[in-house]
Amino acid sequence: MDSVEKSRIFVVIPAFNEEGAIQAVINEVCGAGYENIIVVDDGSSDGTYSKAKQAGAVALGHKINRGKGAATKTGIEAAKLLGADIIVTMDGDGQHDPNDIERLIEPIMKKECDVVLGTRLKNTKGMPWHKILANHVANFFTWYLFGLWVTDSQSGFRAYSRHAAEVINTRADRYEYDSQVIREIYIYKLKYKEIPIAVRYTEYSMGKIQKQGVMNGFKTLYKMVWSLLF
């Protein structure tokens, strides 16, 4: 991959109160060879925005907390405006390994597909059992409601071609966003591929109170059903 190609690859990181991790995440992404990084601070009450800016990322901010989906969409729109050909999305808590980015974008660069979904469930080593169970349940409802079976419907580590980023259009703003993208892939008949990714659960990432829990899971399911009715 030459420098011209890499200049058209953007990494979008939605972040909410990630002051303790965001700089390390940005440094890791840069260390993996990707310098076009957009961090969207989703109404944080800490120094996430300033830390991201200090680390060299393009820092954007929501004045209020609108949700992971809204922050991701803001980042994708910004990447498109900046001329991205491939857009990678990943979490801001250090859970994802930036060294996996190359494997995610390779099928798109080879024009094999439009979307690559990182999946944690093809290798669940180190993944807490309740996370595995919750993801299987989410996969079932995503398939039942939206018509497409994937092995990790809740993964935020994904790659999109320019075409996919242009056609995917979902109103989802919170955790239901990841499942809604699966629906868009189905509706627009986008070619997709699933690639196993590493997952790094730390005391920090597991302690984030805004992460998807049981109650948030029910809220997400409710919003998924609601989106089909209205």
C-alpha positions as CSV (number, residue, x, y, z in Angstrom):
1,M,0.0,0.0,0.0
2,D,1.6,3.3,-1.0
3,S,1.4,6.7,0.7
4,V,-1.2,8.0,-1.8
5,E,-3.5,5.1,-0.9
6,K,-3.0,5.6,2.8
7,S,-3.8,9.3,2.5
8,R,-7.3,8.3,1.4
9,I,-7.9,6.0,4.5
10,F,-9.5,7.6,7.5
11,V,-10.1,6.1,11.0
12,V,-13.1,7.4,12.8
13,I,-13.3,7.0,16.6
14,P,-16.5,8.0,18.5
15,A,-15.6,8.7,22.1
16,F,-17.4,9.6,25.3
17,N,-15.4,10.3,28.5
18,E,-12.4,8.5,27.1
19,E,-9.8,10.9,28.5
20,G,-7.9,8.1,30.1
21,A,-7.4,6.1,26.9
22,I,-7.9,8.2,23.8
23,Q,-4.3,9.4,23.4
24,A,-3.0,5.8,23.7
25,V,-5.5,4.7,21.1
26,I,-4.5,7.5,18.7
27,N,-0.8,6.7,19.2
28,E,-1.5,3.0,18.4
29,V,-3.4,3.9,15.2
30,C,-0.5,6.1,14.1
31,G,1.9,3.4,15.0
32,A,0.0,1.0,12.7
33,G,0.6,3.5,9.9
34,Y,-2.7,5.5,9.7
35,E,-2.4,9.2,10.3
36,N,-5.9,10.4,9.2
37,I,-7.7,10.0,12.5
38,I,-11.0,11.7,13.4
39,V,-12.2,11.6,17.0
40,V,-15.7,12.7,17.7
41,D,-16.2,13.7,21.3
42,D,-19.8,12.9,22.1
43,G,-20.5,15.5,24.7
44,S,-17.9,14.3,27.2
45,S,-17.6,15.9,30.6
46,D,-13.9,15.2,30.8
47,G,-10.9,16.2,28.6
48,T,-11.5,13.7,25.8
49,Y,-11.6,16.5,23.1
50,S,-8.4,18.3,24.2
51,K,-6.5,15.0,24.6
52,A,-7.5,13.9,21.1
53,K,-6.4,17.2,19.7
54,Q,-3.1,17.1,21.5
55,A,-2.4,13.7,20.1
56,G,-2.8,15.0,16.6
57,A,-6.3,13.8,15.6
58,V,-8.9,15.9,13.9
59,A,-11.1,16.5,17.0
60,L,-14.8,17.2,16.5
61,G,-17.4,17.5,19.3
62,H,-21.1,17.2,20.1
63,K,-22.2,19.8,22.7
64,I,-24.5,17.1,24.2
65,N,-24.2,13.3,24.4
66,R,-26.1,12.1,21.4
67,G,-25.0,8.5,21.3
68,K,-22.3,6.2,19.8
69,G,-24.2,6.0,16.5
70,A,-24.6,9.8,16.1
71,A,-20.8,10.3,16.9
72,T,-19.9,7.6,14.3
73,K,-22.1,9.2,11.7
74,T,-20.6,12.6,12.4
75,G,-17.1,11.1,11.9
76,I,-18.0,9.3,8.7
77,E,-19.5,12.5,7.2
78,A,-16.3,14.4,8.1
79,A,-14.2,11.7,6.5
80,K,-16.2,11.9,3.3
81,L,-15.7,15.7,3.2
82,L,-12.0,15.2,3.7
83,G,-11.8,12.9,0.7
84,A,-11.8,9.4,2.2
85,D,-12.0,6.4,-0.1
86,I,-12.0,3.9,2.8
87,I,-13.4,4.7,6.3
88,V,-12.6,2.5,9.4
89,T,-14.6,2.9,12.6
90,M,-13.3,1.7,16.0
91,D,-13.9,2.2,19.7
92,G,-12.1,4.7,21.7
93,D,-11.4,2.6,24.9
94,G,-8.5,0.6,23.6
95,Q,-10.5,-2.6,23.1
96,H,-9.6,-2.8,19.4
97,D,-6.1,-3.6,18.0
98,P,-5.2,-1.1,15.3
99,N,-3.0,-3.7,13.7
100,D,-6.2,-5.4,12.5
101,I,-7.0,-2.3,10.3
102,E,-4.9,-3.6,7.4
103,R,-6.9,-6.9,7.4
104,L,-10.2,-5.0,7.5
105,I,-9.4,-2.7,4.6
106,E,-7.7,-5.3,2.3
107,P,-10.9,-6.8,0.9
108,I,-12.2,-3.3,0.1
109,M,-8.9,-2.3,-1.6
110,K,-9.1,-5.5,-3.7
111,K,-12.7,-4.6,-4.6
112,E,-14.0,-7.8,-3.1
113,C,-16.7,-6.1,-1.1
114,D,-18.0,-2.7,0.2
115,V,-18.2,-3.4,3.9
116,V,-15.9,-5.4,6.2
117,L,-17.3,-6.3,9.6
118,G,-14.8,-7.1,12.4
119,T,-16.1,-10.1,14.4
120,R,-15.1,-11.1,17.9
121,L,-17.1,-14.3,17.9
122,K,-14.9,-16.3,15.5
123,N,-12.3,-16.4,18.2
124,T,-13.8,-15.7,21.7
125,K,-10.6,-16.3,23.7
126,G,-10.5,-13.8,26.5
127,M,-14.1,-12.6,25.9
128,P,-16.4,-12.7,29.0
129,W,-19.1,-15.3,28.8
130,H,-21.9,-12.7,29.3
131,K,-20.5,-10.7,26.4
132,I,-20.6,-13.9,24.2
133,L,-24.2,-14.6,25.3
134,A,-25.4,-11.0,24.7
135,N,-23.8,-10.9,21.3
136,H,-25.5,-14.2,20.2
137,V,-28.8,-12.8,21.4
138,A,-28.2,-9.6,19.5
139,N,-27.2,-11.5,16.4
140,F,-30.5,-13.4,16.5
141,F,-32.7,-10.4,16.8
142,T,-30.7,-8.5,14.1
143,W,-31.3,-11.5,11.8
144,Y,-34.9,-11.8,12.7
145,L,-35.7,-8.1,12.3
146,F,-33.4,-7.2,9.5
147,G,-33.0,-10.3,7.5
148,L,-29.2,-10.7,7.5
149,W,-27.2,-13.1,9.7
150,V,-23.8,-11.9,10.8
151,T,-21.6,-13.4,13.6
152,D,-21.0,-10.0,15.5
153,S,-23.8,-7.5,14.9
154,Q,-22.6,-5.3,17.7
155,S,-19.0,-4.8,16.6
156,G,-17.9,-1.2,16.1
157,F,-14.7,-2.2,14.3
158,R,-15.7,-2.0,10.7
159,A,-14.4,-0.7,7.3
160,Y,-16.5,0.9,4.6
161,S,-15.8,1.8,1.0
162,R,-16.7,5.3,-0.2
163,H,-19.7,3.8,-2.0
164,A,-21.0,2.1,1.2
165,A,-20.5,5.3,3.2
166,E,-22.5,7.2,0.7
167,V,-25.5,4.8,0.6
168,I,-25.8,3.7,4.2
169,N,-28.3,6.1,5.8
170,T,-29.7,5.3,9.2
171,R,-31.5,7.5,11.7
172,A,-30.1,5.4,14.7
173,D,-28.1,7.5,17.1
174,R,-27.2,5.1,19.9
175,Y,-26.2,1.4,20.2
176,E,-28.8,0.3,17.8
177,Y,-26.8,2.0,15.1
178,D,-24.5,-1.1,14.6
179,S,-27.5,-3.3,14.0
180,Q,-29.1,-0.8,11.7
181,V,-26.0,-0.8,9.5
182,I,-26.6,-4.5,9.0
183,R,-30.1,-3.7,7.8
184,E,-28.7,-1.1,5.3
185,I,-26.2,-3.7,4.0
186,Y,-29.2,-6.0,3.3
187,I,-31.4,-3.3,1.8
188,Y,-28.8,-1.9,-0.6
189,K,-27.4,-5.4,-1.3
190,L,-23.9,-4.3,-0.4
191,K,-21.2,-7.0,-0.6
192,Y,-19.7,-7.6,2.8
193,K,-17.2,-9.8,4.5
194,E,-16.5,-10.8,8.1
195,I,-12.9,-10.8,9.4
196,P,-11.9,-12.1,12.8
197,I,-10.5,-9.4,15.1
198,A,-8.6,-9.3,18.3
199,V,-10.4,-8.0,21.4
200,R,-8.7,-6.6,24.4
201,Y,-10.9,-6.4,27.5
202,T,-9.2,-4.4,30.2
203,E,-10.3,-3.2,33.7
204,Y,-10.7,0.2,32.1
205,S,-12.9,-0.8,29.2
206,M,-15.0,-3.2,31.3
207,G,-15.6,-0.4,33.8
208,K,-17.2,2.0,31.4
209,I,-20.7,2.6,32.7
210,Q,-22.0,3.7,29.3
211,K,-21.1,0.3,27.7
212,Q,-24.0,-1.9,26.5
213,G,-25.5,-3.5,29.6
214,V,-28.7,-5.5,30.1
215,M,-31.0,-2.4,30.3
216,N,-29.3,-0.8,27.4
217,G,-29.7,-4.1,25.5
218,F,-33.5,-3.9,26.0
219,K,-33.5,-0.3,25.0
220,T,-31.6,-1.2,21.8
221,L,-34.0,-4.0,20.9
222,Y,-36.9,-1.7,21.5
223,K,-35.4,0.9,19.1
224,M,-34.7,-1.7,16.5
225,V,-38.3,-2.8,16.5
226,W,-39.5,0.8,16.5
227,S,-37.4,1.6,13.5
228,L,-39.3,-1.0,11.5
229,L,-42.7,0.4,12.5
230,F,-42.0,4.1,11.8
